[in-house]
Amino acid sequence: MAKSFTELRESHPCFGQGKAATGRIHLPVCPGCNIACRFCERSLNDTENRPGVTSKVLKPAETIPLIKKALEISPEIKVAGIAGPGDTLASDNALKTFSLIDRNFPELIKCMSTNGLLLAERAEEIIKVGIDSLTVTVNAVDPEIEAQLNDYIIWHGKKIEGVEGAKILIENQLAGIKKIAEAGITIKVNTVLVPRINGSHIAEIAKTVAEAGAKKYNIIPLIPTAKLASEPAPTCQDIHSARAAAMPYIELFLHCNHCRADAVGVPGRTEFSKALYANFGTTGIKENFSHG
């Protein structure tokens, strides 16, 4: 049975609002993605501190000795999370990894992030593997707005662009959130704030995802890159206004650290990824590190 929202507050470094000195390990096992966000630029490197970045992409079986080593370095780790660098449901890697974790480290909280395109159809698999908390990135609930943030989706082998693709994405996100929430799994929604595009849409997003069953809402300021490199990053006032718009509908998450896909340690306090990954495992899977 998934851990309750109350339990997560006590032991999850994110849900505990940073109060608990607990750590997490992010396992970068997902190379490919199935949507083309206009602000996303995934990369294999050791320097950037942002989502979508990792030093290497691992195979599911490689994660077990890695977790064992991580727990030796940082016993504070209570959470095993998978947040990329691609989407967790675009391949079977994440769910295979969580099955291995469940058998080898049943005490660890299992936490997963997804763009939600395949969330509705893979919900039963997520529930069965015992995920404790799920993060879904929902940047709009209006297809006209979403189409300005996402060029296309890859949906059952087909590339679907613009508003048509955005509509499919949103429908699957909301249906998936509802299914997962009904199973008792805690859901956090992330929204990348691009003031010119979705800045006035935040209240509608927050209200809609809360009605679908989400418990937490995290507004992430745009890091200008990729096709939105020319967009200005949100100001402090932009972020404050967005949070004020969302607050009446859902509990806010206020201390995101823009963690890498291979982050290890206590957020904001310790970071052991370079020490952990040095000379460990796969040297990097680049050929599949793309949309498809």
N, C-alpha and C positions, 0 to 999 in steps of 0.2 A: 504493500500500500504506500502511495506517495506521502511524503512528509507534509504536514499541514503548514499553512501560512505562519501560524504561531511558532511552530518548530523551526521553520526557516529563519525567522527573525533571530532566533537564539544561536544558530550555527552557520548561517550563510553570510559571507562577508558583504554581499550586496544587500540582501533583504534586512540585515541587521543595522542598516544605516551607518555602517562603518564603526559601530560601537564594539563589536566583538573582534578580538584579535585573531581571527581565523583566516586561513588562506585557501587558495584554489589553484588548480592546475588546469590550464587550457590545453587540450590535445588537438593539434592541427592535423586531422586525418581526412579532411574533405577538400580535394583540389578543385573541383569544378562547380560552376554555378549555373542556374537556369533562368536568371533574369539579368538584364543589363542596366543597372542603376547608373545614372549619369554622373554621380559623384563618387563612384567606387573605382579604386585602383588597387587591385591586389598585387602583392609583391613578396618576393623571397629576399629578405635582407635581415641584418642584425641591428639596424640603427633606428628605424622609424618606430614610433610608439603610437600606433593607431590600429583600429580593426582592419582585418584583411591582410595583415602582414605576419609573416612567420619566417623563421630561419630555414625551415625545411618542412616537408609534408611527410607524415608517418603512415605506415601501414597499421591496421588495427592491432595486429599481434605485437607490434613493437611498443605499444603503449603500456603493457603490463610491467615489463622491467623498468620502463621509464618512470611509472608511478611509484614503484618500489624505491627507486633511487631518490625520487622527489620527496617522499615521506621521510627518508633518512636525512635529507638536507633540511627539510622544513616540516617538522612534525605538526605544525599548526594547520596544515592542509586538511580541510574537511570536505572540499567540493572538487569533483572532477567534471569539468565543463568542456563542451565542444562548441566552438563558435567560428568554425571556418577552417581555413581561409575562404573556401567556397561555401556553398549552402549545405547544411547537414542532411537534407533530404534529397539532394540531387543525385546522391549515390547511396549505397548501403553501408558505407564505411562507419558512419556515426553510430547507427543502430547495432552493427556488429561489435563496435568498440564498447558500447554500453553493456552489451550482453557479457562480454569478457570481464568488465569491471564488476558487474553484479556477482559474478562467480568468484572473483579473486579479491575484491575489496568491497564487500557488501555494506560496510559501515560508511562508505563515502556517499555524500549527496550527489545525485546525478542531475546535471544542469545542461540544457541544450538551447541553442539559438537557431532560428530559421527565418527565411524571408516569407514563409507561409504559402508559397505557391502549391506545394504538395501536401500541406498540412491536413486538409480535410480527408484526402484519400489514404494517408498513412497514419491517421490518428490512432487506429487500433494497435499498430505496431509500436508506436510511441508509448501508449498506455501499458502494453504487454511487457516492454523491456524495463519498465519501472522508473521512468523519468520523474524526478521530484519537482523540478521547476522548468518552465519553458519560456523563452523570450522570443517574441515575434516582432519583426520590424514592419510597422505599418506607417507609411509616410503620407497616406491620404486615404479617404474613404469616398472620394469623388474621382471617377475615372479621368475626367478632364484635367484634374490637378495631378494625379498620379502619372499621367502620360508625359508631363513636363519633367518628371523626375526619373523616369524609366523608359528607355528606348524601346525595349521589346522583352518578351518572355519566350522561353523554349518550353513548349507545352506538348507533351507526348510526341516529341520529335519534330514539331512544327514551330517555326519562328513566327510569332504573332506580334505585330508592332502596334504602337500608338494606343488609342483609347480602347480598342478591342482587347488588346493584351492586358491593359490596366484593369479593365472590368473583370476579366477572368481572375487576375491576381487578387483583387479585393474580395471577390465573392468567396474564393477559397480560403483566404486569410480569416475572414469572419466566421465561416462555417467551421473551420478547423479550430479556432479559438473556442467556439461554443462546445464542440465535442470534447476537447481536452479539459475544459473547465468543468464540464458535467462529470468527468471522471475523478474530480477532486485534485487535479494537478494545478499548482499555482502558476499563473501566467503574468508575465511582465511584458508590456508593449514598449518598444523603442520607436521614436519618431525622429528622423533627421530634420532639424529645423533649417529651412531655406527661406528666410523671411519674405523675399519677393514672390515666392511660389506658394508655400503652404503656411506662411505666417499667420494669416487670418483664418485658417482652417483648423487650427489646433483644438478648439473647443469641440468641434464636430467629431474629430477623430477620437478625442478622449471620451466623449459621451457614447459614441458608437461601440468602442472596444470594451468599455465598462459594461454596457448592456449585454455584450456577447459573453462576458465572464472574466475579463482581465482584472487583476487586483492592483497592479502597479503600473505607473506610466513614467517613462524616462525620455525627456526631451534632450536630444544630442545636438549640439551646435555643429553645423556644417564645417568640415575641414575642406576648404576650397581645393579641389583637385579634379583630375580627369576632365570630363566635358563641362563641369561646373567650376573650373579653376578660376574663372573670371568673376564668379559670384562673391560678394563680400561675406566674410564670416559674420555670424550674428553678433550684435553688440550685447553688452550686459543688459541694456534696456529691452532688446528684442527677446532675450531669454526670460527675463522677468515677466514681460507681457504674456509670453507663451505659457509660462507656468501659471500665471494668474488666470488665464483662460481655461486651463485644464483642471485646476484645483477643485472647482465645484463638483466635478464628476468622478474623480478617481484619486487615489492616494499617489502622491508624487515620489519619484526616486530622484534624489538630489546630489548624488556624489559619484557619478560615472567618471572613470579614469581613462576612457578610450583605450581599453586594454587590447594588447596584441592577441593574435590567435594562438600564441604559444606562451602566454604569461604564466609565471609560476611564483607563488609566494603570497604574502599578505598585501592586499592592494594599498598602495600609498606608503608602505613601510619597507617591504623587502621585495626584491626581484632576483630570482635565481635562474632564469631561463638560459642565459649564456653559459653558466656553469653546468647546468643540467644537460644541455644539448651538445656541448662540446664533444666531438668525436663519437656522438651517439647516433645510431640508426641510419636511416636513409639520407643521402646527401642532398636530396631535393627533387621532387617530381615536377618538372616544368612542362612536359608535353601535354598534360591534361589540365594545366592550371589556367583554365579559361572557361568561357561560356560554352554550354553544350550538353 
